[in-house]
Amino acid sequence: MNYYEHTYIASQSLNNKDLGDLNKKIEELIKKNSGKIEKKEDWGLRQLAYPIKNFKKGYYINLYFSGEPIIVQELEKIERIEPNILRFLTMKIKKIPEESSELMQKEEVK
Amino acid sequence: MKRKNIKKKKQNTNSNLMLFQKATTKFTRDCPLSGKDAPIINYKNLKLLQKYTSETGKMLPSRITSVCYAKQKKLSNEIKKARILALMPFVTD
């Protein structure tokens, strides 16, 4: 079993309900493949450093989960097809950090 | 340790002759990213990464920033991750 860190950018055109559905879909997919979500961070709507598919802003969602490598394959397969996801990045990590990230803390201050 | 050595040598040499002699020791600075209180290099730590990139978004060479080889490698990897997620620009005009 491995620990993974997964971040994806959802497009700005989604409303709150659609964004919730998308997040649920991804979380269920992890659970279906016998993975466990350890931590979730919502970085909110952020300015993109460069336009992606003509969007200038996007919703950032950061997930930490544990499980087998099949989950990553299945996740990325779906995210490539899904039109509302602009970017994603998966990393294998050794342990899950306890503190919330700096990007998260900035959002709380505002 | 390095700084102490420099001080000792300066005391030994005659101040008038100092100008004409070649410098025996090169001035070196310790790596700012290694050591006890060094900050953690992570792609989410944007303030740190922006310190080591130029105005146009390129990475600064380690001979200017005096970052050690291992940490420079790690910096470049984390900057690349931040660029993929559009947290940092590839280039700016």
N, CA and C atoms of all chains as a GROMACS GRO file, in nm:
protein
  609
    1MET      N    1   0.084  -0.121   0.000
    1MET     CA    2   0.000   0.000   0.000
    1MET      C    3   0.088   0.126   0.000
    2ASN      N    4   0.048   0.223  -0.079
    2ASN     CA    5   0.126   0.346  -0.091
    2ASN      C    6   0.041   0.468  -0.052
    3TYR      N    7   0.112   0.576  -0.023
    3TYR     CA    8   0.045   0.704  -0.002
    3TYR      C    9   0.060   0.790  -0.127
    4TYR      N   10  -0.045   0.856  -0.166
    4TYR     CA   11  -0.041   0.941  -0.285
    4TYR      C   12  -0.096   1.080  -0.253
    5GLU      N   13  -0.042   1.176  -0.326
    5GLU     CA   14  -0.095   1.311  -0.320
    5GLU      C   15  -0.147   1.346  -0.458
    6HIS      N   16  -0.270   1.392  -0.463
    6HIS     CA   17  -0.332   1.416  -0.593
    6HIS      C   18  -0.394   1.556  -0.594
    7THR      N   19  -0.360   1.635  -0.696
    7THR     CA   20  -0.417   1.769  -0.709
    7THR      C   21  -0.480   1.783  -0.847
    8TYR      N   22  -0.598   1.841  -0.853
    8TYR     CA   23  -0.655   1.867  -0.985
    8TYR      C   24  -0.720   2.005  -0.989
    9ILE      N   25  -0.730   2.060  -1.109
    9ILE     CA   26  -0.791   2.192  -1.130
    9ILE      C   27  -0.920   2.172  -1.208
   10ALA      N   28  -1.032   2.214  -1.143
   10ALA     CA   29  -1.161   2.207  -1.211
   10ALA      C   30  -1.189   2.342  -1.276
   11SER      N   31  -1.262   2.340  -1.386
   11SER     CA   32  -1.280   2.463  -1.463
   11SER      C   33  -1.369   2.561  -1.388
   12GLN      N   34  -1.352   2.689  -1.424
   12GLN     CA   35  -1.422   2.797  -1.354
   12GLN      C   36  -1.570   2.799  -1.390
   13SER      N   37  -1.604   2.742  -1.506
   13SER     CA   38  -1.742   2.751  -1.555
   13SER      C   39  -1.840   2.668  -1.473
   14LEU      N   40  -1.791   2.580  -1.385
   14LEU     CA   41  -1.881   2.494  -1.306
   14LEU      C   42  -1.948   2.576  -1.196
   15ASN      N   43  -2.077   2.542  -1.166
   15ASN     CA   44  -2.140   2.602  -1.048
   15ASN      C   45  -2.116   2.510  -0.929
   16ASN      N   46  -2.162   2.556  -0.811
   16ASN     CA   47  -2.131   2.484  -0.687
   16ASN      C   48  -2.180   2.340  -0.690
   17LYS      N   49  -2.298   2.318  -0.751
   17LYS     CA   50  -2.357   2.184  -0.748
   17LYS      C   51  -2.276   2.087  -0.836
   18ASP      N   52  -2.240   2.138  -0.955
   18ASP     CA   53  -2.162   2.053  -1.047
   18ASP      C   54  -2.025   2.020  -0.991
   19LEU      N   55  -1.966   2.121  -0.924
   19LEU     CA   56  -1.834   2.099  -0.864
   19LEU      C   57  -1.842   1.993  -0.754
   20GLY      N   58  -1.951   1.999  -0.674
   20GLY     CA   59  -1.972   1.899  -0.569
   20GLY      C   60  -1.988   1.760  -0.627
   21ASP      N   61  -2.063   1.751  -0.738
   21ASP     CA   62  -2.083   1.621  -0.802
   21ASP      C   63  -1.953   1.562  -0.854
   22LEU      N   64  -1.871   1.652  -0.912
   22LEU     CA   65  -1.742   1.608  -0.967
   22LEU      C   66  -1.651   1.555  -0.856
   23ASN      N   67  -1.648   1.630  -0.742
   23ASN     CA   68  -1.566   1.586  -0.629
   23ASN      C   69  -1.614   1.452  -0.575
   24LYS      N   70  -1.747   1.436  -0.569
   24LYS     CA   71  -1.805   1.312  -0.518
   24LYS      C   72  -1.768   1.194  -0.608
   25LYS      N   73  -1.773   1.220  -0.738
   25LYS     CA   74  -1.743   1.116  -0.838
   25LYS      C   75  -1.600   1.063  -0.817
   26ILE      N   76  -1.508   1.157  -0.796
   26ILE     CA   77  -1.369   1.117  -0.779
   26ILE      C   78  -1.347   1.045  -0.647
   27GLU      N   79  -1.412   1.095  -0.542
   27GLU     CA   80  -1.396   1.031  -0.411
   27GLU      C   81  -1.453   0.890  -0.411
   28GLU      N   82  -1.568   0.874  -0.479
   28GLU     CA   83  -1.628   0.740  -0.485
   28GLU      C   84  -1.541   0.642  -0.562
   29LEU      N   85  -1.476   0.696  -0.667
   29LEU     CA   86  -1.388   0.610  -0.748
   29LEU      C   87  -1.271   0.558  -0.666
   30ILE      N   88  -1.220   0.642  -0.577
   30ILE     CA   89  -1.111   0.597  -0.490
   30ILE      C   90  -1.161   0.490  -0.393
   31LYS      N   91  -1.280   0.515  -0.337
   31LYS     CA   92  -1.334   0.420  -0.239
   31LYS      C   93  -1.370   0.286  -0.304
   32LYS      N   94  -1.415   0.294  -0.430
   32LYS     CA   95  -1.457   0.172  -0.501
   32LYS      C   96  -1.338   0.078  -0.521
   33ASN      N   97  -1.218   0.139  -0.544
   33ASN     CA   98  -1.098   0.059  -0.565
   33ASN      C   99  -1.025   0.031  -0.433
   34SER      N  100  -1.100   0.028  -0.325
   34SER     CA  101  -1.050  -0.003  -0.190
   34SER      C  102  -0.934   0.088  -0.149
   35GLY      N  103  -0.952   0.217  -0.178
   35GLY     CA  104  -0.857   0.317  -0.127
   35GLY      C  105  -0.922   0.396  -0.016
   36LYS      N  106  -0.840   0.471   0.056
   36LYS     CA  107  -0.892   0.548   0.168
   36LYS      C  108  -0.843   0.693   0.158
   37ILE      N  109  -0.938   0.786   0.168
   37ILE     CA  110  -0.900   0.928   0.163
   37ILE      C  111  -0.855   0.972   0.302
   38GLU      N  112  -0.729   1.014   0.312
   38GLU     CA  113  -0.673   1.049   0.442
   38GLU      C  114  -0.696   1.196   0.474
   39LYS      N  115  -0.690   1.279   0.372
   39LYS     CA  116  -0.696   1.422   0.396
   39LYS      C  117  -0.744   1.492   0.270
   40LYS      N  118  -0.819   1.601   0.288
   40LYS     CA  119  -0.868   1.674   0.172
   40LYS      C  120  -0.850   1.823   0.196
   41GLU      N  121  -0.801   1.891   0.095
   41GLU     CA  122  -0.783   2.036   0.108
   41GLU      C  123  -0.846   2.104  -0.012
   42ASP      N  124  -0.923   2.209   0.016
   42ASP     CA  125  -0.984   2.287  -0.090
   42ASP      C  126  -0.916   2.423  -0.094
   43TRP      N  127  -0.843   2.446  -0.203
   43TRP     CA  128  -0.770   2.574  -0.212
   43TRP      C  129  -0.856   2.684  -0.272
   44GLY      N  130  -0.975   2.648  -0.316
   44GLY     CA  131  -1.069   2.747  -0.368
   44GLY      C  132  -1.034   2.795  -0.508
   45LEU      N  133  -1.101   2.904  -0.547
   45LEU     CA  134  -1.080   2.961  -0.681
   45LEU      C  135  -0.950   3.041  -0.682
   46ARG      N  136  -0.859   3.000  -0.768
   46ARG     CA  137  -0.728   3.067  -0.775
   46ARG      C  138  -0.700   3.116  -0.916
   47GLN      N  139  -0.621   3.220  -0.923
   47GLN     CA  140  -0.575   3.271  -1.052
   47GLN      C  141  -0.473   3.174  -1.109
   48LEU      N  142  -0.487   3.137  -1.237
   48LEU     CA  143  -0.388   3.051  -1.301
   48LEU      C  144  -0.271   3.138  -1.348
   49ALA      N  145  -0.151   3.082  -1.342
   49ALA     CA  146  -0.032   3.158  -1.383
   49ALA      C  147  -0.028   3.181  -1.533
   50TYR      N  148  -0.094   3.091  -1.608
   50TYR     CA  149  -0.105   3.107  -1.753
   50TYR      C  150  -0.238   3.047  -1.794
   51PRO      N  151  -0.302   3.097  -1.902
   51PRO     CA  152  -0.434   3.044  -1.938
   51PRO      C  153  -0.427   2.899  -1.986
   52ILE      N  154  -0.523   2.817  -1.938
   52ILE     CA  155  -0.536   2.678  -1.984
   52ILE      C  156  -0.675   2.665  -2.046
   53LYS      N  157  -0.681   2.623  -2.171
   53LYS     CA  158  -0.807   2.612  -2.247
   53LYS      C  159  -0.887   2.742  -2.238
   54ASN      N  160  -0.819   2.854  -2.247
   54ASN     CA  161  -0.879   2.988  -2.242
   54ASN      C  162  -0.941   3.024  -2.108
   55PHE      N  163  -0.916   2.947  -2.002
   55PHE     CA  164  -0.962   2.983  -1.868
   55PHE      C  165  -0.850   3.054  -1.794
   56LYS      N  166  -0.888   3.156  -1.716
   56LYS     CA  167  -0.786   3.228  -1.640
   56LYS      C  168  -0.792   3.194  -1.491
   57LYS      N  169  -0.902   3.131  -1.447
   57LYS     CA  170  -0.913   3.092  -1.306
   57LYS      C  171  -0.957   2.947  -1.297
   58GLY      N  172  -0.934   2.884  -1.182
   58GLY     CA  173  -0.977   2.746  -1.165
   58GLY      C  174  -0.990   2.709  -1.018
   59TYR      N  175  -1.072   2.606  -0.992
   59TYR     CA  176  -1.087   2.555  -0.856
   59TYR      C  177  -0.981   2.448  -0.830
   60TYR      N  178  -0.904   2.468  -0.723
   60TYR     CA  179  -0.797   2.371  -0.690
   60TYR      C  180  -0.846   2.278  -0.580
   61ILE      N  181  -0.830   2.148  -0.600
   61ILE     CA  182  -0.864   2.050  -0.496
   61ILE      C  183  -0.746   1.956  -0.476
   62ASN      N  184  -0.707   1.939  -0.351
   62ASN     CA  185  -0.589   1.860  -0.316
   62ASN      C  186  -0.631   1.742  -0.229
   63LEU      N  187  -0.596   1.620  -0.272
   63LEU     CA  188  -0.638   1.499  -0.200
   63LEU      C  189  -0.516   1.418  -0.155
   64TYR      N  190  -0.524   1.362  -0.036
   64TYR     CA  191  -0.424   1.265   0.007
   64TYR      C  192  -0.496   1.133   0.027
   65PHE      N  193  -0.447   1.026  -0.038
   65PHE     CA  194  -0.512   0.898  -0.017
   65PHE      C  195  -0.410   0.785  -0.013
   66SER      N  196  -0.455   0.672   0.044
   66SER     CA  197  -0.369   0.555   0.050
   66SER      C  198  -0.436   0.443  -0.026
   67GLY      N  199  -0.356   0.358  -0.088
   67GLY     CA  200  -0.415   0.247  -0.161
   67GLY      C  201  -0.318   0.188  -0.260
   68GLU      N  202  -0.372   0.107  -0.350
   68GLU     CA  203  -0.290   0.038  -0.448
   68GLU      C  204  -0.271   0.126  -0.573
   69PRO      N  205  -0.167   0.095  -0.652
   69PRO     CA  206  -0.142   0.177  -0.772
   69PRO      C  207  -0.252   0.174  -0.879
   70ILE      N  208  -0.342   0.075  -0.869
   70ILE     CA  209  -0.451   0.068  -0.968
   70ILE      C  210  -0.539   0.194  -0.960
   71ILE      N  211  -0.552   0.249  -0.839
   71ILE     CA  212  -0.637   0.367  -0.820
   71ILE      C  213  -0.588   0.482  -0.907
   72VAL      N  214  -0.455   0.500  -0.909
   72VAL     CA  215  -0.400   0.612  -0.986
   72VAL      C  216  -0.428   0.594  -1.134
   73GLN      N  217  -0.415   0.471  -1.182
   73GLN     CA  218  -0.444   0.444  -1.323
   73GLN      C  219  -0.589   0.477  -1.356
   74GLU      N  220  -0.680   0.430  -1.269
   74GLU     CA  221  -0.823   0.450  -1.294
   74GLU      C  222  -0.859   0.598  -1.287
   75LEU      N  223  -0.801   0.668  -1.187
   75LEU     CA  224  -0.827   0.812  -1.168
   75LEU      C  225  -0.786   0.890  -1.291
   76GLU      N  226  -0.663   0.867  -1.336
   76GLU     CA  227  -0.610   0.947  -1.446
   76GLU      C  228  -0.680   0.915  -1.577
   77LYS      N  229  -0.726   0.790  -1.590
   77LYS     CA  230  -0.800   0.752  -1.710
   77LYS      C  231  -0.927   0.836  -1.723
   78ILE      N  232  -0.997   0.851  -1.609
   78ILE     CA  233  -1.122   0.927  -1.610
   78ILE      C  234  -1.096   1.076  -1.625
   79GLU      N  235  -0.991   1.124  -1.560
   79GLU     CA  236  -0.965   1.269  -1.562
   79GLU      C  237  -0.919   1.317  -1.700
   80ARG      N  238  -0.859   1.228  -1.778
   80ARG     CA  239  -0.819   1.269  -1.913
   80ARG      C  240  -0.941   1.292  -2.001
   81ILE      N  241  -1.046   1.211  -1.977
   81ILE     CA  242  -1.167   1.221  -2.058
   81ILE      C  243  -1.255   1.338  -2.013
   82GLU      N  244  -1.260   1.357  -1.882
   82GLU     CA  245  -1.349   1.458  -1.822
   82GLU      C  246  -1.315   1.599  -1.873
   83PRO      N  247  -1.410   1.668  -1.940
   83PRO     CA  248  -1.378   1.799  -1.997
   83PRO      C  249  -1.365   1.911  -1.894
   84ASN      N  250  -1.425   1.893  -1.776
   84ASN     CA  251  -1.423   2.001  -1.677
   84ASN      C  252  -1.298   2.003  -1.590
   85ILE      N  253  -1.208   1.905  -1.610
   85ILE     CA  254  -1.082   1.906  -1.536
   85ILE      C  255  -0.971   1.956  -1.628
   86LEU      N  256  -0.908   2.066  -1.586
   86LEU     CA  257  -0.806   2.129  -1.671
   86LEU      C  258  -0.671   2.061  -1.656
   87ARG      N  259  -0.632   2.033  -1.532
   87ARG     CA  260  -0.500   1.976  -1.506
   87ARG      C  261  -0.508   1.883  -1.386
   88PHE      N  262  -0.416   1.787  -1.379
   88PHE     CA  263  -0.404   1.704  -1.259
   88PHE      C  264  -0.260   1.661  -1.242
   89LEU      N  265  -0.225   1.628  -1.118
   89LEU     CA  266  -0.089   1.584  -1.089
   89LEU      C  267  -0.094   1.486  -0.972
   90THR      N  268  -0.036   1.369  -0.989
   90THR     CA  269  -0.031   1.269  -0.882
   90THR      C  270   0.113   1.245  -0.841
   91MET      N  271   0.137   1.239  -0.711
   91MET     CA  272   0.272   1.214  -0.661
   91MET      C  273   0.268   1.106  -0.556
   92LYS      N  274   0.370   1.021  -0.556
   92LYS     CA  275   0.384   0.920  -0.452
   92LYS      C  276   0.461   0.984  -0.337
   93ILE      N  277   0.406   0.977  -0.215
   93ILE     CA  278   0.475   1.039  -0.102
   93ILE      C  279   0.498   0.935   0.007
   94LYS      N  280   0.589   0.970   0.097
   94LYS     CA  281   0.626   0.874   0.201
   94LYS      C  282   0.531   0.880   0.320
   95LYS      N  283   0.496   1.003   0.361
   95LYS     CA  284   0.397   1.014   0.468
   95LYS      C  285   0.310   1.137   0.446
   96ILE      N  286   0.195   1.135   0.512
   96ILE     CA  287   0.099   1.242   0.492
   96ILE      C  288   0.126   1.356   0.590
   97PRO      N  289   0.145   1.480   0.542
   97PRO     CA  290   0.175   1.591   0.634
   97PRO      C  291   0.056   1.623   0.724
   98GLU      N  292   0.087   1.658   0.849
   98GLU     CA  293  -0.020   1.685   0.946
   98GLU      C  294  -0.073   1.827   0.934
   99GLU      N  295   0.018   1.921   0.908
   99GLU     CA  296  -0.026   2.060   0.898
   99GLU      C  297  -0.089   2.087   0.762
  100SER      N  298  -0.178   2.186   0.758
  100SER     CA  299  -0.234   2.224   0.629
  100SER      C  300  -0.132   2.307   0.553
  101SER      N  301  -0.142   2.300   0.419
  101SER     CA  302  -0.039   2.362   0.335
  101SER      C  303  -0.050   2.515   0.339
  102GLU      N  304   0.054   2.581   0.286
  102GLU     CA  305   0.059   2.727   0.290
  102GLU      C  306  -0.049   2.789   0.202
  103LEU      N  307  -0.080   2.722   0.092
  103LEU     CA  308  -0.184   2.773   0.003
  103LEU      C  309  -0.319   2.774   0.073
  104MET      N  310  -0.341   2.674   0.158
  104MET     CA  311  -0.465   2.664   0.234
  104MET      C  312  -0.473   2.775   0.339
  105GLN      N  313  -0.362   2.800   0.406
  105GLN     CA  314  -0.361   2.900   0.513
  105GLN      C  315  -0.391   3.040   0.460
  106LYS      N  316  -0.342   3.067   0.338
  106LYS     CA  317  -0.368   3.198   0.278
  106LYS      C  318  -0.518   3.221   0.261
  107GLU      N  319  -0.586   3.114   0.218
  107GLU     CA  320  -0.730   3.126   0.195
  107GLU      C  321  -0.803   3.158   0.325
  108GLU      N  322  -0.758   3.099   0.432
  108GLU     CA  323  -0.826   3.119   0.560
  108GLU      C  324  -0.812   3.263   0.610
  109VAL      N  325  -0.696   3.324   0.584
  109VAL     CA  326  -0.672   3.460   0.630
  109VAL      C  327  -0.767   3.558   0.560
  110LYS      N  328  -0.783   3.534   0.428
  110LYS     CA  329  -0.870   3.624   0.351
  110LYS      C  330  -1.014   3.613   0.398
  111MET      N  331   3.277   2.709   1.045
  111MET     CA  332   3.415   2.661   1.036
  111MET      C  333   3.494   2.739   0.932
  112LYS      N  334   3.434   2.756   0.811
  112LYS     CA  335   3.505   2.823   0.703
  112LYS      C  336   3.538   2.969   0.741
  113ARG      N  337   3.444   3.034   0.806
  113ARG     CA  338   3.464   3.175   0.841
  113ARG      C  339   3.577   3.192   0.941
  114LYS      N  340   3.587   3.100   1.035
  114LYS     CA  341   3.692   3.108   1.136
  114LYS      C  342   3.830   3.102   1.071
  115ASN      N  343   3.844   3.014   0.971
  115ASN     CA  344   3.972   3.000   0.902
  115ASN      C  345   4.015   3.130   0.834
  116ILE      N  346   3.918   3.197   0.774
  116ILE     CA  347   3.949   3.321   0.703
  116ILE      C  348   4.003   3.426   0.802
  117LYS      N  349   3.941   3.435   0.916
  117LYS     CA  350   3.980   3.535   1.015
  117LYS      C  351   4.125   3.514   1.061
  118LYS      N  352   4.160   3.388   1.083
  118LYS     CA  353   4.294   3.358   1.133
  118LYS      C  354   4.400   3.402   1.033
  119LYS      N  355   4.373   3.374   0.905
  119LYS     CA  356   4.472   3.405   0.803
  119LYS      C  357   4.490   3.556   0.788
  120LYS      N  358   4.384   3.630   0.803
  120LYS     CA  359   4.391   3.775   0.791
  120LYS      C  360   4.479   3.835   0.900
  121GLN      N  361   4.470   3.780   1.018
  121GLN     CA  362   4.550   3.833   1.129
  121GLN      C  363   4.700   3.809   1.108
  122ASN      N  364   4.732   3.699   1.045
  122ASN     CA  365   4.873   3.665   1.028
  122ASN      C  366   4.944   3.753   0.925
  123THR      N  367   4.875   3.789   0.817
  123THR     CA  368   4.941   3.862   0.710
  123THR      C  369   4.957   4.010   0.743
  124ASN      N  370   5.062   4.066   0.689
  124ASN     CA  371   5.086   4.208   0.709
  124ASN      C  372   4.989   4.289   0.622
  125SER      N  373   4.930   4.393   0.677
  125SER     CA  374   4.822   4.464   0.607
  125SER      C  375   4.873   4.537   0.483
  126ASN      N  376   4.998   4.582   0.482
  126ASN     CA  377   5.051   4.652   0.366
  126ASN      C  378   5.077   4.558   0.249
  127LEU      N  379   5.117   4.436   0.281
  127LEU     CA  380   5.148   4.340   0.176
  127LEU      C  381   5.023   4.274   0.118
  128MET      N  382   4.912   4.284   0.191
  128MET     CA  383   4.787   4.217   0.154
  128MET      C  384   4.742   4.252   0.012
  129LEU      N  385   4.764   4.377  -0.028
  129LEU     CA  386   4.713   4.426  -0.156
  129LEU      C  387   4.778   4.355  -0.274
  130PHE      N  388   4.903   4.319  -0.259
  130PHE     CA  389   4.977   4.264  -0.374
  130PHE      C  390   4.975   4.112  -0.378
  131GLN      N  391   4.926   4.051  -0.269
  131GLN     CA  392   4.926   3.905  -0.266
  131GLN      C  393   4.796   3.849  -0.324
  132LYS      N  394   4.808   3.729  -0.380
  132LYS     CA  395   4.689   3.663  -0.430
  132LYS      C  396   4.606   3.613  -0.312
  133ALA      N  397   4.473   3.614  -0.330
  133ALA     CA  398   4.386   3.566  -0.223
  133ALA      C  399   4.403   3.415  -0.207
  134THR      N  400   4.435   3.372  -0.087
  134THR     CA  401   4.458   3.228  -0.066
  134THR      C  402   4.328   3.153  -0.047
  135THR      N  403   4.227   3.223   0.008
  135THR     CA  404   4.099   3.156   0.032
  135THR      C  405   3.991   3.225  -0.049
  136LYS      N  406   3.906   3.145  -0.110
  136LYS     CA  407   3.792   3.201  -0.183
  136LYS      C  408   3.680   3.228  -0.084
  137PHE      N  409   3.604   3.335  -0.110
  137PHE     CA  410   3.491   3.365  -0.023
  137PHE      C  411   3.376   3.272  -0.057
  138THR      N  412   3.333   3.194   0.042
  138THR     CA  413   3.222   3.101   0.019
  138THR      C  414   3.111   3.127   0.118
  139ARG      N  415   2.989   3.099   0.072
  139ARG     CA  416   2.874   3.114   0.159
  139ARG      C  417   2.809   2.978   0.178
  140ASP      N  418   2.757   2.951   0.296
  140ASP     CA  419   2.690   2.822   0.319
  140ASP      C  420   2.557   2.819   0.246
  141CYS      N  421   2.514   2.697   0.213
  141CYS     CA  422   2.386   2.681   0.144
  141CYS      C  423   2.271   2.728   0.232
  142PRO      N  424   2.187   2.820   0.184
  142PRO     CA  425   2.077   2.870   0.267
  142PRO      C  426   1.963   2.770   0.286
  143LEU      N  427   1.963   2.661   0.208
  143LEU     CA  428   1.852   2.566   0.216
  143LEU      C  429   1.887   2.438   0.292
  144SER      N  430   2.013   2.425   0.334
  144SER     CA  431   2.045   2.309   0.418
  144SER      C  432   2.087   2.359   0.557
  145GLY      N  433   2.086   2.269   0.652
  145GLY     CA  434   2.113   2.309   0.788
  145GLY      C  435   1.991   2.284   0.876
  146LYS      N  436   2.002   2.330   0.999
  146LYS     CA  437   1.898   2.295   1.097
  146LYS      C  438   1.765   2.366   1.070
  147ASP      N  439   1.768   2.497   1.053
  147ASP     CA  440   1.644   2.573   1.042
  147ASP      C  441   1.606   2.600   0.897
  148ALA      N  442   1.652   2.513   0.807
  148ALA     CA  443   1.625   2.537   0.665
  148ALA      C  444   1.477   2.517   0.634
  149PRO      N  445   1.421   2.599   0.545
  149PRO     CA  446   1.281   2.581   0.507
  149PRO      C  447   1.262   2.457   0.422
  150ILE      N  448   1.141   2.400   0.428
  150ILE     CA  449   1.111   2.280   0.349
  150ILE      C  450   1.082   2.321   0.205
  151ILE      N  451   1.148   2.253   0.111
  151ILE     CA  452   1.125   2.282  -0.031
  151ILE      C  453   1.006   2.200  -0.077
  152ASN      N  454   0.899   2.269  -0.112
  152ASN     CA  455   0.779   2.201  -0.158
  152ASN      C  456   0.714   2.286  -0.267
  153TYR      N  457   0.642   2.219  -0.358
  153TYR     CA  458   0.582   2.296  -0.467
  153TYR      C  459   0.470   2.388  -0.419
  154LYS      N  460   0.422   2.365  -0.296
  154LYS     CA  461   0.317   2.451  -0.242
  154LYS      C  462   0.373   2.575  -0.174
  155ASN      N  463   0.504   2.572  -0.145
  155ASN     CA  464   0.568   2.685  -0.078
  155ASN      C  465   0.614   2.787  -0.184
  156LEU      N  466   0.516   2.864  -0.234
  156LEU     CA  467   0.544   2.948  -0.351
  156LEU      C  468   0.637   3.063  -0.320
  157LYS      N  469   0.629   3.116  -0.199
  157LYS     CA  470   0.714   3.230  -0.163
  157LYS      C  471   0.862   3.192  -0.173
  158LEU      N  472   0.894   3.072  -0.128
  158LEU     CA  473   1.033   3.024  -0.134
  158LEU      C  474   1.078   3.004  -0.278
  159LEU      N  475   0.991   2.942  -0.359
  159LEU     CA  476   1.027   2.912  -0.497
  159LEU      C  477   1.047   3.041  -0.578
  160GLN      N  478   0.965   3.141  -0.548
  160GLN     CA  479   0.977   3.267  -0.622
  160GLN      C  480   1.108   3.340  -0.590
  161LYS      N  481   1.165   3.313  -0.473
  161LYS     CA  482   1.294   3.371  -0.438
  161LYS      C  483   1.403   3.323  -0.532
  162TYR      N  484   1.391   3.198  -0.578
  162TYR     CA  485   1.497   3.138  -0.658
  162TYR      C  486   1.465   3.137  -0.807
  163THR      N  487   1.372   3.222  -0.849
  163THR     CA  488   1.346   3.238  -0.992
  163THR      C  489   1.362   3.385  -1.028
  164SER      N  490   1.395   3.411  -1.155
  164SER     CA  491   1.414   3.549  -1.198
  164SER      C  492   1.278   3.613  -1.227
  165GLU      N  493   1.279   3.738  -1.268
  165GLU     CA  494   1.154   3.809  -1.296
  165GLU      C  495   1.080   3.745  -1.413
  166THR      N  496   1.156   3.689  -1.507
  166THR     CA  497   1.092   3.629  -1.623
  166THR      C  498   1.047   3.485  -1.598
  167GLY      N  499   1.072   3.431  -1.478
  167GLY     CA  500   1.024   3.298  -1.444
  167GLY      C  501   1.129   3.189  -1.457
  168LYS      N  502   1.251   3.225  -1.499
  168LYS     CA  503   1.357   3.124  -1.508
  168LYS      C  504   1.420   3.102  -1.372
  169MET      N  505   1.481   2.983  -1.358
  169MET     CA  506   1.552   2.954  -1.232
  169MET      C  507   1.684   3.029  -1.225
  170LEU      N  508   1.724   3.072  -1.105
  170LEU     CA  509   1.854   3.137  -1.087
  170LEU      C  510   1.962   3.031  -1.072
  171PRO      N  511   2.081   3.053  -1.129
  171PRO     CA  512   2.189   2.955  -1.114
  171PRO      C  513   2.241   2.948  -0.972
  172SER      N  514   2.293   2.831  -0.934
  172SER     CA  515   2.335   2.812  -0.795
  172SER      C  516   2.462   2.890  -0.763
  173ARG      N  517   2.537   2.931  -0.867
  173ARG     CA  518   2.657   3.010  -0.837
  173ARG      C  519   2.621   3.150  -0.787
  174ILE      N  520   2.498   3.194  -0.814
  174ILE     CA  521   2.452   3.322  -0.760
  174ILE      C  522   2.386   3.304  -0.623
  175THR      N  523   2.303   3.200  -0.612
  175THR     CA  524   2.228   3.182  -0.488
  175THR      C  525   2.303   3.098  -0.385
  176SER      N  526   2.412   3.033  -0.427
  176SER     CA  527   2.493   2.946  -0.341
  176SER      C  528   2.414   2.833  -0.274
  177VAL      N  529   2.318   2.779  -0.351
  177VAL     CA  530   2.244   2.661  -0.305
  177VAL      C  531   2.327   2.537  -0.341
  178CYS      N  532   2.332   2.438  -0.252
  178CYS     CA  533   2.413   2.320  -0.278
  178CYS      C  534   2.349   2.233  -0.388
  179TYR      N  535   2.426   2.140  -0.441
  179TYR     CA  536   2.384   2.063  -0.559
  179TYR      C  537   2.253   1.986  -0.534
  180ALA      N  538   2.248   1.917  -0.420
  180ALA     CA  539   2.130   1.833  -0.391
  180ALA      C  540   2.004   1.917  -0.380
  181LYS      N  541   2.016   2.033  -0.311
  181LYS     CA  542   1.897   2.117  -0.291
  181LYS      C  543   1.857   2.187  -0.420
  182GLN      N  544   1.956   2.218  -0.504
  182GLN     CA  545   1.925   2.281  -0.633
  182GLN      C  546   1.845   2.185  -0.721
  183LYS      N  547   1.881   2.056  -0.716
  183LYS     CA  548   1.807   1.954  -0.791
  183LYS      C  549   1.664   1.947  -0.741
  184LYS      N  550   1.648   1.949  -0.608
  184LYS     CA  551   1.514   1.938  -0.551
  184LYS      C  552   1.432   2.061  -0.587
  185LEU      N  553   1.494   2.178  -0.580
  185LEU     CA  554   1.426   2.303  -0.617
  185LEU      C  555   1.373   2.294  -0.759
  186SER      N  556   1.457   2.246  -0.850
  186SER     CA  557   1.415   2.243  -0.990
  186SER      C  558   1.298   2.148  -1.010
  187ASN      N  559   1.300   2.034  -0.937
  187ASN     CA  560   1.187   1.941  -0.947
  187ASN      C  561   1.058   2.002  -0.896
  188GLU      N  562   1.066   2.073  -0.783
  188GLU     CA  563   0.946   2.130  -0.724
  188GLU      C  564   0.892   2.246  -0.807
  189ILE      N  565   0.984   2.324  -0.868
  189ILE     CA  566   0.940   2.434  -0.955
  189ILE      C  567   0.866   2.377  -1.077
  190LYS      N  568   0.915   2.265  -1.128
  190LYS     CA  569   0.849   2.203  -1.243
  190LYS      C  570   0.709   2.156  -1.207
  191LYS      N  571   0.693   2.102  -1.085
  191LYS     CA  572   0.559   2.059  -1.040
  191LYS      C  573   0.465   2.179  -1.031
  192ALA      N  574   0.516   2.289  -0.975
  192ALA     CA  575   0.434   2.409  -0.959
  192ALA      C  576   0.394   2.465  -1.095
  193ARG      N  577   0.483   2.450  -1.195
  193ARG     CA  578   0.451   2.502  -1.328
  193ARG      C  579   0.341   2.420  -1.395
  194ILE      N  580   0.343   2.288  -1.374
  194ILE     CA  581   0.240   2.201  -1.434
  194ILE      C  582   0.103   2.240  -1.380
  195LEU      N  583   0.095   2.271  -1.250
  195LEU     CA  584  -0.034   2.304  -1.188
  195LEU      C  585  -0.067   2.454  -1.202
  196ALA      N  586   0.006   2.525  -1.286
  196ALA     CA  587  -0.021   2.668  -1.312
  196ALA      C  588  -0.016   2.752  -1.185
  197LEU      N  589   0.067   2.711  -1.089
  197LEU     CA  590   0.089   2.794  -0.971
  197LEU      C  591   0.200   2.894  -0.998
  198MET      N  592   0.292   2.855  -1.090
  198MET     CA  593   0.401   2.944  -1.130
  198MET      C  594   0.405   2.948  -1.282
  199PRO      N  595   0.451   3.059  -1.340
  199PRO     CA  596   0.455   3.068  -1.486
  199PRO      C  597   0.576   2.997  -1.545
  200PHE      N  598   0.562   2.949  -1.669
  200PHE     CA  599   0.679   2.896  -1.741
  200PHE      C  600   0.767   3.013  -1.785
  201VAL      N  601   0.705   3.109  -1.849
  201VAL     CA  602   0.775   3.233  -1.886
  201VAL      C  603   0.678   3.351  -1.870
  202THR      N  604   0.733   3.466  -1.840
  202THR     CA  605   0.653   3.588  -1.842
  202THR      C  606   0.727   3.691  -1.927
  203ASP      N  607   0.653   3.774  -1.995
  203ASP     CA  608   0.718   3.872  -2.085
  203ASP      C  609   0.778   3.988  -2.005
   0.00000   0.00000   0.00000
